[in-house]
């Protein structure tokens, strides 16, 4: 090959490399403009993984067991061992059991939890695990904003006071995830009394495109008033297929049907992922 031919070849290769770099940057940037929210398939319990447009990652609850590690490996690259924010909503085993396994395997930036206290071995194991992990701990309180970057943020709706001596579901951390014109209502196991209290406090500010049905579809959550004010386009049941509680309750299923709100179910569909571009929310198929 002559000298001029080699120069031409190098020029073409350099141009191809430069073009590839540009396209990689474009694709990466376009992905960074998306918010993804995955309701993980962890059996009877809750575990929600959020990836903000900035790349920051949030894990809300960890389900009942180490199964969450398997599910996290599907949404977090193998080389990424950090989670920016972890939120144990309350100390019931079906929400925190898996976090006991998550904490020693990932570097956590911040842990946000209410001061409601659990009296089980699992709750004690989580408290010990949080202390060993060493992440900054923040007691959740209504009005706090967790900035996730890229225009996305989590707002704490409940509790609005110390809940040390209340029932654990009543003291759980209710959050609303906002990105642009879109929102997700993540209502933990909050009972109807808390849902209706939030309606009284917030009214029309509760609207969300996606509602995680409270308490896995229990009849003690998803009040008609609350669901009406949230007015979601989608709803999600996070639950195990053969749970002993009968979740979701027939009356809750009927309520969503009456409101013409389509429901997804981790028992039937596995992990359920939504994507938001800040204007619309899409259910990923």
MARTOR-944866 format. One line per 10 residues: number of its first residue (from 1); their letters; for each residue y, z, x of C-alpha. Coordinates in nm, 3 decimals, m for minus. Example, Ala and Ser with C-alpha at 12.3 -4.5 7.8 and 13.67 -1.06 7.14 Angstrom:
2
1) AS) m0.450:0.780:1.230 | m0.106:0.714:1.367
***
This chain:
285
1) XXXXXXXXXX) 0.000:0.000:0.000 | 0.337:m0.103:0.139 | 0.627:0.131:0.195 | 0.827:0.001:m0.101 | 0.524:0.035:m0.330 | 0.473:0.396:m0.222 | 0.838:0.474:m0.285 | 0.811:0.320:m0.634 | 0.496:0.522:m0.704 | 0.661:0.846:m0.594
11) XXXXXXXXXX) 0.964:0.766:m0.807 | 0.744:0.706:m1.112 | 0.551:1.029:m1.052 | 0.874:1.222:m1.009 | 1.009:1.072:m1.331 | 0.690:1.162:m1.519 | 0.703:1.517:m1.383 | 1.070:1.552:m1.478 | 0.999:1.417:m1.828 | 0.706:1.656:m1.869
21) XXXXXXXXXX) 0.926:1.949:m1.769 | 1.187:1.851:m2.024 | 0.931:1.820:m2.303 | 0.773:2.152:m2.205 | 1.112:2.320:m2.225 | 1.185:2.156:m2.561 | 0.850:2.260:m2.707 | 0.881:2.611:m2.569 | 1.230:2.648:m2.706 | 1.125:2.518:m3.048
31) XXXXXXXXXX) 0.844:2.773:m3.057 | 1.087:3.049:m2.965 | 1.281:2.972:m3.281 | 0.987:3.080:m3.498 | 0.889:3.423:m3.623 | 0.517:3.476:m3.678 | 0.367:3.763:m3.878 | m0.010:3.811:m3.879 | m0.195:4.050:m4.107 | m0.498:4.114:m3.889
41) XXXXXXXXXX) m0.853:4.115:m4.016 | m0.951:4.468:m3.915 | m1.151:4.578:m4.220 | m1.035:4.854:m4.452 | m0.692:4.937:m4.320 | m0.365:4.788:m4.201 | m0.266:4.615:m3.881 | 0.027:4.376:m3.859 | 0.124:4.180:m3.550 | 0.476:4.036:m3.523
51) XXXXXXXXXX) 0.604:3.790:m3.266 | 0.981:3.746:m3.280 | 1.167:3.426:m3.185 | 1.268:3.603:m2.863 | 0.904:3.654:m2.769 | 0.917:4.029:m2.834 | 0.600:4.166:m2.992 | 0.545:4.441:m3.248 | 0.224:4.602:m3.369 | 0.245:4.796:m3.693
61) XXXXXXXXXX) m0.070:5.008:m3.731 | m0.404:4.936:m3.568 | m0.664:4.959:m3.842 | m0.957:5.203:m3.834 | m1.126:5.109:m3.507 | m1.131:4.914:m3.182 | m1.187:4.595:m3.382 | m0.811:4.550:m3.352 | m0.854:4.467:m2.983 | m1.063:4.164:m3.075
71) XXXXXXXXXX) m0.801:4.047:m3.322 | m0.515:4.106:m3.080 | m0.691:3.887:m2.823 | m0.653:3.600:m3.069 | m0.275:3.636:m3.102 | m0.175:3.766:m2.757 | m0.256:3.563:m2.441 | m0.520:3.728:m2.222 | m0.271:3.773:m1.938 | m0.012:3.950:m2.155
81) XXXXXXXXXX) m0.077:4.326:m2.153 | 0.250:4.442:m2.306 | 0.361:4.521:m2.660 | 0.730:4.596:m2.705 | 0.711:4.815:m3.016 | 0.421:4.999:m3.178 | 0.467:5.162:m3.520 | 0.195:5.398:m3.647 | 0.316:5.421:m4.007 | 0.130:5.746:m4.078
91) XXXXXXXXXX) m0.162:5.941:m3.932 | m0.443:5.824:m4.162 | m0.745:5.692:m3.973 | m0.743:5.348:m4.140 | m0.401:5.289:m3.986 | m0.418:5.458:m3.647 | m0.783:5.462:m3.541 | m0.746:5.133:m3.355 | m0.422:5.239:m3.188 | m0.616:5.502:m2.994
101) XXXXXXXXXX) m0.787:5.206:m2.822 | m0.473:4.993:m2.795 | m0.256:5.245:m2.610 | m0.456:5.263:m2.285 | m0.495:4.883:m2.268 | m0.136:4.772:m2.321 | 0.197:4.879:m2.175 | 0.406:4.989:m2.471 | 0.784:4.971:m2.468 | 0.858:5.202:m2.762
111) XXXXXXXXXX) 0.663:5.391:m3.028 | 0.833:5.449:m3.363 | 0.675:5.694:m3.609 | 0.775:5.942:m3.875 | 0.727:6.314:m3.819 | 0.459:6.343:m4.088 | 0.170:6.535:m3.936 | m0.202:6.464:m3.951 | m0.473:6.727:m3.920 | m0.769:6.508:m3.822
121) XXXXXXXXXX) m0.935:6.445:m3.486 | m0.810:6.085:m3.500 | m0.451:6.199:m3.554 | m0.480:6.438:m3.259 | m0.629:6.161:m3.042 | m0.330:5.940:m3.121 | m0.079:6.212:m3.037 | m0.259:6.272:m2.706 | m0.277:5.897:m2.639 | 0.096:5.850:m2.700
131) XXXXXXXXXX) 0.173:6.131:m2.458 | m0.048:5.978:m2.188 | 0.092:5.627:m2.241 | 0.441:5.758:m2.174 | 0.637:5.515:m2.390 | 0.966:5.626:m2.541 | 0.900:5.781:m2.881 | 1.147:5.752:m3.169 | 1.124:5.940:m3.498 | 1.171:5.686:m3.777
141) XXXXXXXXXX) 1.457:5.747:m4.017 | 1.611:5.536:m4.288 | 1.894:5.316:m4.160 | 1.755:5.255:m3.812 | 1.750:4.894:m3.695 | 1.502:4.769:m3.435 | 1.651:4.456:m3.281 | 1.377:4.209:m3.189 | 1.611:3.946:m3.046 | 1.660:3.588:m3.153
151) XXXXXXXXXX) 1.814:3.703:m3.481 | 1.510:3.900:m3.602 | 1.511:4.272:m3.671 | 1.318:4.550:m3.842 | 1.502:4.790:m4.069 | 1.357:5.131:m4.153 | 1.376:5.196:m4.529 | 1.176:5.518:m4.547 | 1.150:5.807:m4.481 | 1.509:5.922:m4.520
161) XXXXXXXXXX) 1.446:6.280:m4.409 | 1.200:6.497:m4.218 | 0.854:6.463:m4.372 | 0.658:6.711:m4.162 | 0.512:6.895:m4.458 | 0.460:6.612:m4.707 | 0.148:6.413:m4.796 | 0.083:6.148:m4.530 | 0.119:5.840:m4.754 | 0.447:5.972:m4.891
171) XXXXXXXXXX) 0.576:6.013:m4.535 | 0.473:5.669:m4.410 | 0.718:5.432:m4.242 | 0.834:5.154:m4.475 | 0.998:4.861:m4.295 | 1.160:4.534:m4.390 | 1.142:4.256:m4.133 | 1.437:4.015:m4.149 | 1.488:3.680:m3.981 | 1.774:3.461:m4.099
181) XXXXXXXXXX) 1.742:3.410:m4.474 | 1.380:3.528:m4.480 | 1.224:3.874:m4.503 | 0.890:4.058:m4.513 | 0.842:4.385:m4.702 | 0.592:4.603:m4.514 | 0.535:4.901:m4.740 | 0.251:5.086:m4.560 | 0.073:5.317:m4.809 | 0.390:5.429:m4.986
191) XXXXXXXXXX) 0.313:5.549:m5.340 | 0.496:5.433:m5.651 | 0.734:5.728:m5.635 | 0.866:5.613:m5.296 | 0.877:5.248:m5.407 | 1.084:5.336:m5.712 | 1.307:5.561:m5.502 | 1.378:5.262:m5.276 | 1.469:5.057:m5.583 | 1.715:5.328:m5.680
201) XXXXXXXXXX) 1.861:5.329:m5.328 | 1.861:4.958:m5.247 | 1.820:4.754:m5.565 | 1.871:4.385:m5.494 | 1.856:4.440:m5.115 | 1.478:4.471:m5.136 | 1.401:4.101:m5.183 | 1.141:3.960:m4.946 | 0.947:3.636:m4.918 | 0.625:3.824:m4.837
211) XXXXXXXXXX) 0.512:4.162:m4.969 | 0.222:4.351:m4.816 | 0.076:4.515:m5.124 | 0.110:4.888:m5.081 | m0.196:5.095:m4.993 | m0.432:4.797:m4.976 | m0.379:4.721:m5.345 | m0.430:5.077:m5.470 | m0.332:5.155:m5.829 | m0.109:5.428:m5.685
221) XXXXXXXXXX) 0.123:5.168:m5.526 | 0.283:4.835:m5.627 | 0.491:4.965:m5.915 | 0.609:4.698:m6.155 | 0.971:4.792:m6.082 | 0.929:4.763:m5.706 | 0.738:4.435:m5.713 | 0.998:4.294:m5.951 | 1.288:4.381:m5.720 | 1.109:4.258:m5.408
231) XXXXXXXXXX) 1.024:3.939:m5.602 | 0.808:3.790:m5.325 | 0.685:3.434:m5.294 | 0.361:3.563:m5.137 | 0.171:3.890:m5.133 | m0.110:4.016:m4.908 | m0.398:4.256:m4.962 | m0.506:4.411:m4.632 | m0.849:4.561:m4.699 | m1.219:4.566:m4.626
241) XXXXXXXXXX) m1.457:4.373:m4.848 | m1.686:4.660:m4.950 | m1.440:4.946:m4.943 | m1.536:5.256:m5.141 | m1.196:5.279:m5.310 | m1.221:4.963:m5.518 | m0.913:4.805:m5.354 | m0.746:4.602:m5.482 | m0.728:4.772:m5.820 | m0.770:4.536:m6.120
251) XXXXXXXXXX) m0.434:4.645:m6.263 | m0.256:4.554:m5.938 | m0.426:4.214:m5.926 | m0.320:4.161:m6.289 | 0.039:4.261:m6.206 | 0.071:3.996:m5.936 | m0.087:3.739:m6.166 | 0.156:3.827:m6.443 | 0.447:3.784:m6.203 | 0.293:3.454:m6.084
261) XXXXXXXXXX) 0.280:3.576:m5.724 | m0.006:3.422:m5.523 | m0.204:3.673:m5.317 | m0.388:3.638:m4.988 | m0.670:3.875:m4.896 | m0.786:3.962:m4.543 | m1.134:4.033:m4.683 | m1.169:3.675:m4.808 | m0.953:3.485:m4.560 | m0.960:3.685:m4.237
271) XXXXXXXXXX) m0.634:3.716:m4.046 | m0.342:3.584:m4.252 | m0.043:3.440:m4.066 | 0.300:3.346:m4.192 | 0.562:3.152:m3.997 | 0.938:3.167:m4.059 | 1.205:2.938:m3.917 | 1.478:3.160:m4.057 | 1.518:2.951:m4.369 | 1.170:2.929:m4.519
281) XXXXX) 0.838:3.108:m4.483 | 0.516:2.911:m4.459 | 0.161:3.037:m4.495 | m0.028:2.905:m4.194 | m0.354:2.733:m4.287
***
